Amino acid sequence: SNDYKEITLYLMKTMSGLAEIEYVYTGIIFMELCLYHEIQSIHGSAITCNEQAVIFSGPSGVGKSTLVSHWKRLDSSIQIINDDKPLLSINHDIQVSGSPWSGKTKMNKNITLPLHSIVFLEQGLSNQVRQLSNPEKVLFVMKNINRPRQDDLWNKTQEVLEKLIDEIPMYLASITNSIEAAMSIKEKIGV
């Protein structure tokens, strides 16, 4: 229905990869429902770090999960909050929560922590990390969030996005597939 109180999803038995299709479509519906409650998903891998959350975001295949495994070698106490679609919401600050939609690894926890920072990743020949300006933050965030399809949902998510841009440190990390990448990010963001 238009108010999302009733959702019917039809899958045909003849479709190949039926379980994957169900996972994708239910995720799309769930993320859309979240927007009605001013909860925004971001494509990334979120970890715990000193009672806060750090999100590594970027396109599929850039190395988010691999970086997390290197980070875990540095600090075995970290937990993965969500390895694909963590949720962002406002309490007094920006909070990160796990969701059941956690990508290929199926790693997620039902926990909520304040967001420390977001690190956008790109593959590089060396490990370089720099802080983003607010205009750069907007560009990177918009590439990696679930963007609403209806105008009224943009109004509901605007507060989360504005607070995210204004208050959360964000970085661009050009990295190699190495533990040194995790070390350089950890040092730069100060966790």
N, C-alpha and C positions, 0 to 999 in steps of 0.2 A: 504494500500500500504506500501511498505518497508520504505518510508519516512514519514509515519504517516499523510500524507495530506488527505488521505481518509480512513475512518474506517467504516466498516459495521459490525453491531452486529445483529445476528439472534437469536431470542428467540422464542421457540415453546409454543403455547398456552397450551399445555398439561403439561408443567413444573409446579410443585407446587411452590408457593412462588415467582411468576414471578416478582413482584415489588422488592423484596429483591435481586433476581438474577440480575435484571437490575442495581440496585444500586451498587452491588459489582463489576460487570463487567465494568460499566462506570467509577467507581472509579479506577479500575486497569488501564484502558486506560488513564485516566486523569493523574494519578501518573507517568505513563510511559512517557507521553508527557512532564510533568514537568521536567523530567530528561534531556530531549533534551535542556532545557533552563537553566540548572544548578540550578534547584530548587529541593530540596530534601524533601520528606515527612518523618515524624517520627511518630511512633505509640505512642500517648500520649494525654494528656489533657493540653492545653496551656491557661494560664490566664494572665491578666494584673496585674501589681503590680508596683506602683510608676513610671508610664510611660515606663515600660519595660515589657518583657514577661518572664514568668517562665513556664517550661514544666515539667510535671510529666509523666514519661514514665515507661512502664513495660508490662508484659503479660496481656492478657484479664483476668478480674476477680480479679486482684490484689488489686483494690481499688482506682484507679485514680479519677474517678468521685466522689466517696464517700469522698476522701480527699479534693477535690475541694469544696464540699458542707460544710465540716468542716472549710476550709479556709475562705469561704464566711461568715461564722458566726463570724470569727475574724475580717474581713474587708469587710463590705457590698459594698464598692466601687469597688471591683474587677469585672472584666467582663471575661467571658469565650470567648477566641479567637476561640478555636476549641476544641471539646471534643473527638477527635479520630485521626485525620490526619492533624495536623498543618504543614505548609510548611516552609522550611528553605531556605534562599537565602542570597547572599552577596550584600550589597550596599557598605558602608565603613566598616560596621561590619556585623555580622550575624543578619538577620532580620527574624521575625516570622510573618506569615500571616495565616489568616483563610482559609479554603477551604469548599466547600459545602459537603464534605464527613466527617461527624462529628459523626458517630456512632449512637447508639440507642437513645441518648438524642436529637439529631438534634440541638445542641447548637453550633453556630458559628457566628462570626462577620467578616465583610469585613474590617478589619483593619490590619495594619502592625506596629510592634514595634521592637526595638532592643532586642535581647535575653540576659537576665541576667544570667540564669543558667538552667541546666537540672537536675532533681532529679529522679533517677531510684528507683522504689519502689519494695519492697518485704514485704510480711506479716511477722510479728514478734510477739513475746510475750511481748516486750517492745518497746519503741521508741528510736531508735539509728540512728544517722546520721553521716556519715563520707565522707570526700572529696576523690574523686577517683584520682589515678595516671593516667598519659597519657596512659600506656598500658591497664589499666582497662577501661578507657574511650572508647578505640577502641572496646573492647569486648562488652560492653553494647550498644554502638551506633550501631554496626553491627547487633546485635540481634533485633533492634527496628526500622530500616529504611527500606524503599523500596529499595531492592538491584537490581541494573540493571542486565538484562539478557544478554545484548550485551557488548562486550569489549569497543566499542567506547563510550558508555554511562558512563562507569567507569571513563574514562578520563574527561568527562564533569562534573562529580560530585566530582571528587577528590579535587578540590580547596575548595568546600564547606566543605567537610569532614575534610580536613587538618586544615582549619581555625577553624572549630568547636572544634576539638581535642586540638589545640594549644591555643585557646583564651577563650574558654567558661568554667567556673567552672562547674564541674559535681559532683554529690553526689550520694551515695547509702543510702537509708533510709529504715531501717527495722522498720515497723510501726504496730500499733494496729488501730482498727477502733474507733478513738476517736479524739476529738478536740485537745487533748494534742499532738497528732501526728503532726497536722498542726502547733501548737505552736512551737514544737521542730525544725521542718524544717525551719519555718520562722526565728527563732532565729539563726540557724546555717548558713543559706545562706545570712543573712543580708539584707533582704528587708522589 
